[in-house]
């Protein structure tokens, strides 16, 4: 596989960067510094804006009518505009041993938010409707991570990291099954020695790009599940990826320094946002209709 060059865009500005998403309405890229509770927006001049939304910010996505939806520690909130305060939409649970970890909007505009177990109780993947009602899609989740959709919207790719797999599900209308995602089965297995499957994104050809936490890499798997590209990074905790740029031809990748010191000599670039040009285009972000 050819080596793909990477560029450090920001330096190590985040403690635990996650969940990048490109949306023209924001002017470009936004991601979270999860444990700081901040949303980070990359401006065209390379500067970053920070917006504090709470003690915890798991995931952010655009709303179809403007503003954004954000996963907090155990709930989902929305803002009507970038400069508007967040307001509660859906409380998902009240157990302090489970927190939100990742999510995405689906092709029909519903928002999916997944939990991570901090103790013995396992989490779940929830579907949140525009009116704030919610239901469990998948139960018994240890560490809910990447969720992305095929170009035609018929398939969902999902990683519960501690299964060491990326799974695929069928996307169905809510009047067929109110969960929206059904028939979960394995798509690819990741050798634990290569890292844990974390955030993911899908390109316009149907390839699935998977960040490998502990593996210093993002891998591309073909729609048939064949490994056919890999991008390496000077940071081991690669957390998530998305396509951006005006042509959606740039791969943006977040990394984390969680568990490291503030000036770790072994991985001085951990916590940086990286960019690569892998030679394929991505898909536009799906907005939440709520």
C-alpha positions in Angstrom: 0.0 0.0 0.0 1.4 3.5 -0.9 2.3 5.7 2.0 0.0 8.7 2.4 1.6 11.9 3.8 0.0 13.6 6.8 0.1 17.3 8.0 -0.2 18.4 11.6 -2.8 21.2 11.3 -3.1 22.5 14.9 -0.4 21.1 17.2 -1.4 19.4 20.4 -4.2 21.8 21.4 -6.7 19.2 22.7 -6.6 16.7 25.5 -9.0 14.2 24.0 -10.0 15.3 20.5 -12.8 13.4 18.9 -15.7 13.4 16.5 -14.6 15.7 13.6 -17.3 16.7 11.1 -17.2 19.1 8.1 -20.2 21.3 7.5 -20.2 24.3 5.1 -22.7 26.2 7.4 -20.0 26.3 10.0 -17.4 27.4 7.5 -15.5 24.1 7.8 -14.5 21.6 10.4 -15.7 21.2 14.0 -14.8 18.6 16.5 -14.8 18.1 20.3 -12.3 18.2 23.1 -14.4 15.7 24.9 -13.3 15.8 28.6 -13.0 19.5 28.5 -16.6 19.9 27.3 -15.5 22.1 24.4 -16.5 22.3 20.7 -13.5 23.3 18.5 -14.0 25.0 15.2 -11.1 25.3 12.7 -11.2 28.6 10.9 -9.8 29.2 7.3 -6.7 30.9 8.7 -5.8 27.9 10.8 -7.0 29.3 14.2 -9.3 27.5 16.5 -12.4 28.8 18.3 -13.5 27.0 21.5 -17.1 26.9 22.7 -17.7 25.4 26.2 -21.0 23.5 26.3 -20.7 21.5 29.5 -18.5 19.2 31.6 -18.5 16.7 28.7 -18.9 16.9 24.9 -19.2 13.5 23.2 -20.2 14.4 19.7 -21.4 17.3 17.6 -23.4 17.4 14.4 -25.2 20.1 12.3 -28.9 20.6 12.5 -30.9 20.9 9.3 -32.4 24.2 10.3 -29.2 25.7 11.7 -27.2 25.4 14.8 -26.0 22.1 16.2 -26.9 19.0 18.2 -24.4 17.9 20.9 -24.1 14.8 23.0 -23.3 15.7 26.6 -22.5 13.3 29.4 -25.8 11.5 29.6 -28.1 13.6 27.5 -28.5 15.3 24.1 -28.9 19.1 23.7 -29.3 21.5 20.8 -28.5 25.0 19.9 -30.4 27.1 17.4 -27.3 29.0 16.2 -23.6 29.0 16.8 -24.0 31.9 19.2 -27.1 30.5 21.0 -27.0 28.6 24.3 -27.5 24.9 24.3 -30.8 23.6 25.6 -31.8 20.1 26.7 -33.5 17.8 24.2 -33.3 14.3 25.5 -32.1 12.8 28.8 -31.0 9.2 28.0 -30.1 7.8 31.4 -29.1 8.9 34.9 -26.4 6.3 35.8 -23.1 8.0 36.4 -21.2 4.8 35.5 -22.2 5.2 31.8 -21.4 8.3 29.6 -22.0 9.3 26.0 -19.1 8.6 23.8 -20.0 9.0 20.1 -22.8 9.4 17.6 -24.1 10.6 14.2 -27.2 11.6 12.4 -28.8 9.1 10.1 -30.1 9.4 6.5 -33.6 10.0 7.8 -32.4 12.8 10.1 -32.6 11.0 13.4 -29.7 11.3 15.8 -27.9 8.2 17.1 -25.9 8.5 20.4 -23.9 5.7 22.0 -22.7 5.2 25.5 -19.5 4.0 27.1 -19.3 1.8 30.2 -17.3 3.3 33.1 -18.2 0.5 35.5 -19.9 -2.8 35.4 -23.1 -1.6 33.7 -23.0 -1.7 29.9 -24.2 1.2 27.7 -26.4 1.3 24.7 -26.9 3.0 21.3 -29.9 5.3 21.3 -32.0 6.8 18.5 -33.2 10.3 19.3 -36.1 11.8 17.2 -36.6 15.4 16.3 -39.0 15.9 19.2 -36.6 14.4 21.7 -38.2 11.0 22.2 -35.6 8.3 22.3 -35.3 4.5 22.2 -32.6 1.9 22.5 -31.3 0.6 19.2 -28.5 -1.7 20.5 -28.1 -2.8 24.1 -25.1 -4.3 25.9 -22.6 -1.8 24.4 -19.2 -1.5 26.1 -17.7 1.4 24.2 -19.8 2.9 21.4 -17.7 4.6 18.8 -17.8 5.2 15.0 -21.1 5.3 13.1 -21.3 6.0 9.4 -23.5 5.3 6.4 -23.1 3.9 2.9 -23.4 6.3 0.0 -26.9 5.1 -0.8 -28.0 5.2 2.8 -28.9 1.6 3.0 -26.1 0.4 5.3 -24.7 1.6 8.6 -21.2 0.8 9.8 -20.7 0.7 13.6 -17.9 0.1 16.0 -18.3 -1.1 19.6 -14.6 -0.9 20.2 -14.2 -3.7 22.7 -15.6 -6.2 20.3 -12.6 -5.6 18.1 -14.9 -5.3 15.1 -16.7 -3.0 12.8 -20.2 -4.2 12.2 -22.7 -3.5 9.5 -26.5 -3.0 9.9 -29.4 -2.4 7.5 -31.0 1.0 7.5 -34.8 0.7 7.4 -37.6 3.2 7.6 -38.9 4.0 11.1 -42.4 2.7 10.2 -40.7 -0.7 9.4 -38.7 -0.8 12.6 -38.6 2.3 15.0 -34.9 1.6 15.8 -34.0 2.5 12.2 -31.0 0.1 12.2 -31.4 -3.7 12.2 -29.7 -7.0 11.3 -26.3 -6.3 12.9 -23.5 -8.6 11.6 -19.7 -8.4 11.4 -18.1 -6.4 8.7 -14.3 -6.5 9.6 -12.4 -7.8 12.6 -9.4 -5.8 13.9 -6.5 -7.7 15.5 -6.1 -6.3 19.1 -2.4 -5.9 18.4 -3.3 -3.3 15.7 -5.5 -1.2 18.0 -9.1 -0.7 18.8 -11.6 0.4 16.1 -12.7 3.9 17.1 -14.3 6.6 15.0 -15.1 6.0 11.3 -16.2 7.6 8.2 -17.4 6.4 4.7 -16.1 7.7 1.4 -18.1 8.3 -1.8 -17.0 4.9 -3.2 -18.3 3.1 -0.1 -14.9 2.6 1.5 -15.0 2.6 5.3 -12.1 4.5 7.0 -11.6 3.4 10.6 -9.4 5.2 13.2 -7.3 2.7 15.3 -7.0 3.8 18.9 -3.6 2.6 20.1 -2.7 1.7 16.5 -1.3 5.1 15.2 -3.4 4.7 12.0 -6.5 5.1 10.0 -7.4 2.1 7.7 -9.6 2.0 4.7 -11.7 -1.1 4.1 -13.4 -1.7 0.7 -17.2 -2.2 0.7 -16.3 -5.9 0.6 -14.3 -5.6 3.8 -10.8 -5.8 2.2 -8.1 -3.7 3.7 -6.7 -1.5 0.9 -5.2 1.7 2.4 -3.6 2.9 5.6 -2.6 6.3 6.9 0.0 6.4 9.7 0.3 9.1 12.4 2.9 10.2 14.9 0.4 9.7 17.7 -0.9 6.3 18.9 -4.4 7.3 20.1 -6.0 8.0 16.8 -9.7 8.7 17.7 -11.8 9.6 14.7 -11.8 10.8 11.1 -13.9 12.6 8.5 -13.6 14.1 5.0 -13.6 17.8 4.6 -12.4 20.6 2.4 -14.4 22.3 -0.4 -14.2 19.1 -2.5 -14.5 16.7 0.5 -11.1 15.3 -0.6 -9.2 15.9 2.6 -9.1 13.4 5.5 -9.1 15.1 8.9 -8.1 13.0 11.8 -8.2 13.6 15.5 -5.9 12.3 18.2 -5.8 12.1 22.0 -3.3 12.6 24.8 -5.6 11.1 27.4 -3.5 9.3 30.0 -0.4 11.2 28.9 1.2 14.1 30.8 0.8 17.6 29.4 4.2 17.5 27.9 4.7 13.9 27.0 8.1 13.5 25.4 7.2 10.1 23.7 4.3 11.5 21.7 4.6 15.3 21.6 2.0 15.5 18.7 -0.7 13.6 20.6 -3.8 15.8 20.8 -3.3 17.3 17.4 -5.6 17.5 14.4 -4.0 16.0 11.3 -4.9 16.2 7.6 -4.1 14.0 4.6 -5.1 13.7 1.0 -5.9 10.1 0.4 -7.1 10.4 -3.3 -10.8 9.8 -2.7 -13.7 12.0 -1.7 -16.0 11.8 1.2 -19.7 12.2 1.7 -21.5 15.3 3.0 -22.4 15.2 6.7 -25.9 14.2 7.5 -27.7 16.8 9.6 -30.1 16.2 12.5 -33.7 17.3 11.7 -34.5 18.2 15.3 
